[in-house]
Amino acid sequence: MTDQVRTVELGQFEDDNAMAIADGLDAAEIVWWHKSPGRFTRFVSAADWGVRIFVDEARIDEARRIATTVLGGADGS
């Protein structure tokens, strides 16, 4: 039997911020993944301006605290 993880969107972040948040999530051992839009998508879609990060639903509150800390108090969404 494998453990199943349900993910939820943490937010959409600029590339540098996303990398810093990812480092914090790794340090906290929070399961996460990301979706990065390609150049064409960024060009044609204003809604896909940055990296979307998804985290383990069970640890979303902890992930939000990490993102807030990394962003210096901003909500990041």
N, C-alpha and C positions, 0 to 999 in steps of 0.2 A: 504494500500500500504506500502511495506517495502522499506527501503533504501537499495540499492545494492552497494556493494563495489567491485571494481575490484582491484586485487592485482598484484604486480610485485615483482620480486626477488630483495631484497636489497643486498644480498650477502651470502657467506658461511663463518662461523666464528667458532673459537674454542669455546668450551662449556662455559668457564668463560666469554669470551668476549660477546658471544651471550646473556648471562643472564644480563650483564651490559647494553648492547644495548637495550634489552627488557625493562629494568627498565626505560631507557630514553624515549623510545617510549610510554610506559604507562604514564609517567609524562606529555608528550606532547599530550596525548589523541589521538595518531595515531593508527588506526586499524592495527593489525599485527597478523601473525600466523607463526609457524615454522614447519619444518620437520627435525626430528632428525633420523639419520640412526641408526639401531641396531648394536649390536656387530658384528654379522656375516657380515653385509653389509660393515662395516668399515674394516673388515679383508680382504674381497675379492675384494673390489672396492676402488682403490686409489682416485677416483673422489668424493667419499662420506666420506671425512675425518672430516667433521664438521656439525654444525647446519646451515641449510639454513633458512633465515628469509625473509618473504614476507610481504610487507606493502601496504597500500592504495596507489594506483597509483597517486591519486591527491596530495599526500603529500610526494612523493618520494624524492624531493629535501631537504625537512626538515629532513626526515629520514636519508638521506646521511650525512647531517651536524651532526646529533646526533651521528651516527656511527663513523664518523671521529673524533669527540671530544672524545668519549669514548676510541677510539684506539690511542689517542695521536697523531693524524695527519696521520696515515697510512690509506690506502684506504679500507682495510678489505676484499678485494675480492681475 
